[in-house]
Structures are given as structure tokens and as C-alpha cells.
Amino acid sequence: MNIVKRLFYTLLQCTWGILQSLAGACMFLVLIRRRHFIYRGCAATVWKRRDSASVGIFIFISENLGGRLREEVIVHEYGHTVQSVILGPLYPFIISIPSAVWCLSPGLVKMRDEKGISYYSFYTEKWANRLGSKITGETLTLLEQKNTDKRTGANKQ
């Protein structure tokens, strides 16, 4: 991404996506002592949780991930940051809340496990995969497998 596109992306995150970016900034500050890096204009933080998340222009990656899986999860979370730019103040209602319910609802977790449904098959996650992959040029082969676990990114077979 060239400098003009990156600046425009940042401007949109700090205006149209301000709600998410403020929440992400608060999380970033709480985790200030953790390891951070920049990924395509986003502030990425490695945290101790098993799952990964993105909040506005901030990405939070599980320290348990490594190698190709880590790279793919970062691309996926980057896709969520692009959703934030596209949807702005609607993002929490169209992406965050449905995604949180899909991820955390015990009944939905059980259904996914019993039926072998990938976490990434839900519209919020599938769209994040497509956006992240298209913009970065990365292929998400591990995350596209049928029965992929959200928390670890591993295939549950």
C-alpha cells in the first residue's frame, strides 16, 4: 500500500471508524507493555489470549500462533479493519456484535463442533477473509479449511 493510500486509510479509521478506533486505542493502552508492530498501517499487538481480534485500526494477535497460521490470522484481522473503514459507525452492529455472538455463544460453538462448520464460514468472517486476501494478495489456505477453530486457527479433525 503506498503512502497516500495508507494515509487515507488512517484518516478514515480516525474519522468514519472513530468508535472502533477509540475502543481499540483503549485496548492498546491497556496492553502497552506487550510486543507491538505495524502491519499495513495498523497497530498490531501480541496478547496472551488464545483468540485474535481487530478493533478499528488496532489488531490483537494471539501469542500462541506461529508460522503460516499467524500470517493468515493477521491477514484475516486486517480484513476486519477494512470492514471498519467501509462500514464506519455501522461496523459494531453489522460485524462486531454478530461476530461476537457467533464466536462466544455456547450453543453456536457446540453446533459448529458437532456439524464440522468452520468459524470462518460466517458472513462477517468470510468477508474479512476475502477483503484481507484481496488487498494483501495473500491466500488463506489454512483458514479456508472446513473445520477451523477460531481460537487456535487449527483444523479440528
Phi, psi and omega in degrees: 000127181284171187298322181294315178297320180294318178295319178296317177301313180296317178300315179297319179297326184270000177236284182299324180255027187299323182300311179293317183294325176294317177298317178296322178297321177297316178297318179303314181295322177298326183258024188302332181277354178281170179284136181233155173205165179260132176233108177049044177089357178259148173273115181255138181234136175266121182240172187276353180290160179281336182258173178236160183204164171225142181222101184066234182270009183249135178242137179237117187247136178297137176288349181280350182269147177212167174060218184298322180299317178300315179300317181292321179294322177298316178298317178300311180295325175299322176303322176295325179294327177291321175303320179300319178293319182292315189265341179054233185292349177276346184308313181302324184277327183269330185242300189301306184294310177300321180295318179296318178296315179300322183282318193255344182292118182305322179296320179287325176297315180298316179299315179299316180296313183292324184261000179067036181267130179289141173304325186279005177274345179291147188304322181295320184280321179297318179294319177299318177300314181297313181297311181300316181294316181296315184286321183272340184080008180272144175264133183258068185293319182290319182285341182273355178294153190301315189242065184265134182276131181297317188290318184253341185078359183280154175278126182266090179245000000 
